[in-house]
Amino acid sequence: SLERMKQVIEVDPVTATMTVEAGVELQTIQEQADSLELLFPLDLGARGSCTIGGNLSTNAGGNRVIRYGMTRDLVVGLEAVLPDGT
């Protein structure tokens, strides 16, 4: 469960990057970017309930896919946690 993985860890306006946990809702990410006059271009109708982890696992496209690409095109890197905690 992603119940406890809902933190926005860091937003860096200089590099226009964010570090977030998998359970953060897309709308929260968009609002964080917006507050710094940045754009997180992934936009889905379910933005208030879908998580970035889910978006990554399905490689979601959204309303701006032609201009900005799929979810994987927006990722600089990721850290995975295996079921055994490693």
MDTraj code that builds the backbone (N, CA, C; nanometers):
import mdtraj as md
import numpy as np

residues = "SER LEU GLU ARG MET LYS GLN VAL ILE GLU VAL ASP PRO VAL THR ALA THR MET THR VAL GLU ALA GLY VAL GLU LEU GLN THR ILE GLN GLU GLN ALA ASP SER LEU GLU LEU LEU PHE PRO LEU ASP LEU GLY ALA ARG GLY SER CYS THR ILE GLY GLY ASN LEU SER THR ASN ALA GLY GLY ASN ARG VAL ILE ARG TYR GLY MET THR ARG ASP LEU VAL VAL GLY LEU GLU ALA VAL LEU PRO ASP GLY THR".split()
xyz = np.array([
    [0.0834, -0.1194, 0.0000],
    [0.0000, 0.0000, 0.0000],
    [0.0877, 0.1255, 0.0000],
    [0.0391, 0.2262, -0.0671],
    [0.1112, 0.3538, -0.0727],
    [0.0574, 0.4526, 0.0301],
    [-0.0200, 0.4034, 0.1238],
    [-0.0886, 0.4882, 0.2213],
    [0.0039, 0.5864, 0.2926],
    [0.1267, 0.5436, 0.3239],
    [0.2180, 0.6318, 0.3973],
    [0.3247, 0.6952, 0.3082],
    [0.3128, 0.6780, 0.1786],
    [0.4130, 0.7330, 0.0863],
    [0.3521, 0.8480, 0.0073],
    [0.3121, 0.9532, 0.0775],
    [0.2412, 1.0656, 0.0157],
    [0.3128, 1.1987, 0.0356],
    [0.4435, 1.1960, 0.0397],
    [0.5200, 1.3176, 0.0665],
    [0.5819, 1.3753, -0.0608],
    [0.5752, 1.5065, -0.0720],
    [0.6572, 1.5769, -0.1704],
    [0.7869, 1.6065, -0.0962],
    [0.8938, 1.5413, -0.1341],
    [1.0209, 1.5504, -0.0619],
    [1.0925, 1.6815, -0.0922],
    [1.1001, 1.7161, -0.2201],
    [1.1759, 1.8353, -0.2593],
    [1.1235, 1.8891, -0.3918],
    [1.1219, 2.0192, -0.4030],
    [1.0927, 2.0859, -0.5299],
    [1.2087, 2.1815, -0.5550],
    [1.2768, 2.1638, -0.6661],
    [1.3917, 2.2476, -0.6992],
    [1.3566, 2.3359, -0.8188],
    [1.3267, 2.4630, -0.7946],
    [1.2883, 2.5510, -0.9047],
    [1.4026, 2.5808, -1.0024],
    [1.5260, 2.5667, -0.9574],
    [1.6406, 2.5944, -1.0448],
    [1.6515, 2.4885, -1.1548],
    [1.6391, 2.3617, -1.1158],
    [1.6486, 2.2529, -1.2142],
    [1.5116, 2.2079, -1.2638],
    [1.4061, 2.2673, -1.2086],
    [1.2675, 2.2319, -1.2438],
    [1.2425, 2.0827, -1.2238],
    [1.2874, 2.0325, -1.1075],
    [1.2656, 1.8919, -1.0741],
    [1.1955, 1.8800, -0.9397],
    [1.1313, 1.7650, -0.9201],
    [1.0645, 1.7326, -0.7942],
    [1.1043, 1.5933, -0.7524],
    [1.1123, 1.5743, -0.6227],
    [1.1290, 1.4414, -0.5669],
    [1.0033, 1.4137, -0.4863],
    [0.9303, 1.3100, -0.5253],
    [0.8034, 1.2775, -0.4600],
    [0.7960, 1.1281, -0.4332],
    [0.7125, 1.0918, -0.3373],
    [0.6876, 0.9505, -0.3102],
    [0.5750, 0.9006, -0.4002],
    [0.5677, 0.7701, -0.4178],
    [0.4768, 0.7093, -0.5153],
    [0.3289, 0.7363, -0.4897],
    [0.2901, 0.7620, -0.3655],
    [0.1492, 0.7816, -0.3333],
    [0.0993, 0.9242, -0.3452],
    [0.1824, 1.0151, -0.3910],
    [0.1406, 1.1554, -0.4052],
    [0.0425, 1.1665, -0.5220],
    [-0.0686, 1.2350, -0.4977],
    [-0.1680, 1.2530, -0.6032],
    [-0.1167, 1.3508, -0.7089],
    [-0.1556, 1.3253, -0.8320],
    [-0.1143, 1.4094, -0.9440],
    [-0.1508, 1.5555, -0.9212],
    [-0.2674, 1.5813, -0.8667],
    [-0.3099, 1.7196, -0.8428],
    [-0.2157, 1.7912, -0.7467],
    [-0.1676, 1.7221, -0.6452],
    [-0.0730, 1.7808, -0.5499],
    [0.0562, 1.8195, -0.6210],
    [0.1033, 1.7337, -0.7094],
    [0.2253, 1.7622, -0.7852],
    [0.2047, 1.8842, -0.8746],
    [0.0909, 1.8897, -0.9420],
    [0.0616, 2.0040, -1.0281],
    [0.0540, 2.1336, -0.9474],
    [-0.0081, 2.1290, -0.8298],
    [-0.0201, 2.2488, -0.7456],
    [0.1157, 2.2950, -0.6950],
    [0.2021, 2.2003, -0.6573],
    [0.3370, 2.2358, -0.6126],
    [0.4139, 2.3046, -0.7256],
    [0.4059, 2.2492, -0.8450],
    [0.4740, 2.3092, -0.9604],
    [0.4170, 2.4475, -0.9888],
    [0.2856, 2.4568, -0.9877],
    [0.2164, 2.5838, -1.0126],
    [0.2601, 2.6936, -0.9163],
    [0.2784, 2.6569, -0.7898],
    [0.3149, 2.7559, -0.6880],
    [0.4511, 2.8194, -0.7154],
    [0.5327, 2.7523, -0.7953],
    [0.6648, 2.8046, -0.8322],
    [0.6685, 2.8498, -0.9780],
    [0.5499, 2.8676, -1.0357],
    [0.5360, 2.9079, -1.1756],
    [0.6033, 2.8095, -1.2707],
    [0.5934, 2.6801, -1.2357],
    [0.6423, 2.5715, -1.3199],
    [0.5222, 2.4917, -1.3689],
    [0.5436, 2.4021, -1.4628],
    [0.4369, 2.3188, -1.5158],
    [0.4767, 2.1728, -1.5059],
    [0.3930, 2.0933, -1.4416],
    [0.4061, 1.9478, -1.4519],
    [0.3000, 1.9063, -1.5530],
    [0.3405, 1.8732, -1.6762],
    [0.2461, 1.8653, -1.7867],
    [0.1523, 1.7454, -1.7898],
    [0.1780, 1.6401, -1.7136],
    [0.0850, 1.5278, -1.7137],
    [-0.0484, 1.5766, -1.6591],
    [-0.1555, 1.5579, -1.7356],
    [-0.2865, 1.6062, -1.6937],
    [-0.3919, 1.5020, -1.7275],
    [-0.4530, 1.4470, -1.6253],
    [-0.5550, 1.3437, -1.6415],
    [-0.6841, 1.3889, -1.5758],
    [-0.7959, 1.3373, -1.6217],
    [-0.9240, 1.3684, -1.5602],
    [-0.9296, 1.3245, -1.4147],
    [-0.8552, 1.2213, -1.3797],
    [-0.8536, 1.1677, -1.2435],
    [-0.7449, 1.2316, -1.1580],
    [-0.7000, 1.3529, -1.1940],
    [-0.5852, 1.4156, -1.1268],
    [-0.5998, 1.4232, -0.9751],
    [-0.7220, 1.4316, -0.9242],
    [-0.7425, 1.4428, -0.7801],
    [-0.7396, 1.3110, -0.7060],
    [-0.7331, 1.1998, -0.7794],
    [-0.7330, 1.0698, -0.7128],
    [-0.6234, 0.9754, -0.7612],
    [-0.5639, 1.0012, -0.8769],
    [-0.4583, 0.9119, -0.9250],
    [-0.3242, 0.9507, -0.8623],
    [-0.2389, 0.8515, -0.8447],
    [-0.1082, 0.8763, -0.7837],
    [0.0012, 0.8722, -0.8894],
    [0.1122, 0.9354, -0.8584],
    [0.2236, 0.9372, -0.9525],
    [0.2801, 0.7967, -0.9715],
    [0.2762, 0.7149, -0.8674],
    [0.3205, 0.5757, -0.8806],
    [0.2348, 0.4991, -0.9793],
    [0.1043, 0.5200, -0.9721],
    [0.0129, 0.4570, -1.0669],
    [0.0333, 0.5092, -1.2076],
    [0.0546, 0.6400, -1.2185],
    [0.0794, 0.7000, -1.3503],
    [0.2055, 0.6418, -1.4131],
    [0.3090, 0.6246, -1.3324],
    [0.4337, 0.5673, -1.3832],
    [0.4164, 0.4212, -1.4214],
    [0.3426, 0.3461, -1.3394],
    [0.3272, 0.2029, -1.3670],
    [0.2478, 0.1765, -1.4940],
    [0.1625, 0.2699, -1.5337],
    [0.0832, 0.2528, -1.6558],
    [0.1347, 0.3384, -1.7709],
    [0.2356, 0.4197, -1.7448],
    [0.2904, 0.5131, -1.8437],
    [0.1791, 0.5997, -1.9024],
    [0.1041, 0.6633, -1.8141],
    [-0.0121, 0.7434, -1.8535],
    [0.0256, 0.8520, -1.9537],
    [-0.0703, 0.8863, -2.0398],
    [-0.0469, 0.9876, -2.1428],
    [-0.1109, 1.1203, -2.1091],
    [-0.2409, 1.1220, -2.0965],
    [-0.3109, 1.2440, -2.0592],
    [-0.3389, 1.3393, -2.1735],
    [-0.3932, 1.4549, -2.1364],
    [-0.4411, 1.5540, -2.2321],
    [-0.3305, 1.6276, -2.3075],
    [-0.2097, 1.6257, -2.2566],
    [-0.0999, 1.7015, -2.3192],
    [0.0080, 1.6100, -2.3771],
    [-0.0278, 1.4857, -2.4043],
    [0.0702, 1.3851, -2.4448],
    [0.1402, 1.4199, -2.5762],
    [0.0709, 1.4797, -2.6696],
    [0.1324, 1.5112, -2.7991],
    [0.2468, 1.6109, -2.7822],
    [0.2270, 1.7087, -2.6970],
    [0.3298, 1.8124, -2.6783],
    [0.4410, 1.7707, -2.5818],
    [0.4049, 1.7009, -2.4706],
    [0.5027, 1.6745, -2.3646],
    [0.5426, 1.5283, -2.3492],
    [0.4743, 1.4374, -2.4165],
    [0.5098, 1.2964, -2.4076],
    [0.4384, 1.2222, -2.2959],
    [0.4704, 1.0951, -2.2868],
    [0.4127, 1.0062, -2.1863],
    [0.4800, 1.0305, -2.0505],
    [0.4258, 0.9682, -1.9467],
    [0.4796, 0.9869, -1.8118],
    [0.6287, 0.9547, -1.8061],
    [0.6695, 0.8463, -1.8688],
    [0.8118, 0.8081, -1.8618],
    [0.9036, 0.9156, -1.9187],
    [0.8519, 0.9977, -2.0096],
    [0.9324, 1.1053, -2.0672],
    [0.9567, 1.2194, -1.9683],
    [0.8821, 1.2211, -1.8581],
    [0.8927, 1.3275, -1.7583],
    [0.9796, 1.2877, -1.6392],
    [1.0330, 1.1657, -1.6412],
    [1.1069, 1.1115, -1.5269],
    [1.2569, 1.1237, -1.5488],
    [1.3260, 1.1805, -1.4500],
    [1.4721, 1.1894, -1.4531],
    [1.5318, 1.0636, -1.3916],
    [1.4688, 1.0113, -1.2879],
    [1.5161, 0.8904, -1.2218],
    [1.4159, 0.8444, -1.1190],
    [1.4343, 0.7233, -1.0689],
    [1.3473, 0.6753, -0.9623],
    [1.4204, 0.5762, -0.8750],
    [1.3691, 0.5620, -0.7555],
    [1.4232, 0.4675, -0.6586],
    [1.3117, 0.3712, -0.6242],
    [1.3377, 0.2424, -0.6387],
    [1.2363, 0.1405, -0.6115],
    [1.2632, 0.0735, -0.4775],
    [1.1561, 0.0371, -0.4102],
    [1.1651, -0.0390, -0.2859],
    [1.1039, -0.1755, -0.3122],
    [1.1802, -0.2797, -0.2900],
    [1.1336, -0.4156, -0.3139],
    [1.0475, -0.4643, -0.1978],
    [0.9685, -0.5707, -0.2196],
    [0.8813, -0.6208, -0.1124],
    [0.9544, -0.6559, 0.0176],
    [1.0820, -0.6934, 0.0079],
    [1.1567, -0.7270, 0.1298],
    [1.2160, -0.6038, 0.1980],
    [1.1858, -0.4849, 0.1443],
    [1.2314, -0.3612, 0.2072],
    [1.3638, -0.3085, 0.1562],
    [1.4301, -0.3801, 0.0683],
    [1.5593, -0.3344, 0.0154],
    [1.5417, -0.2392, -0.1003],
])
top = md.Topology()
chain = top.add_chain()
for i, resn in enumerate(residues, 1):
    res = top.add_residue(resn, chain, resSeq=i)
    for name in ("N", "CA", "C"):
        top.add_atom(name, md.element.get_by_symbol(name[0]), res)
traj = md.Trajectory(xyz[None], top)
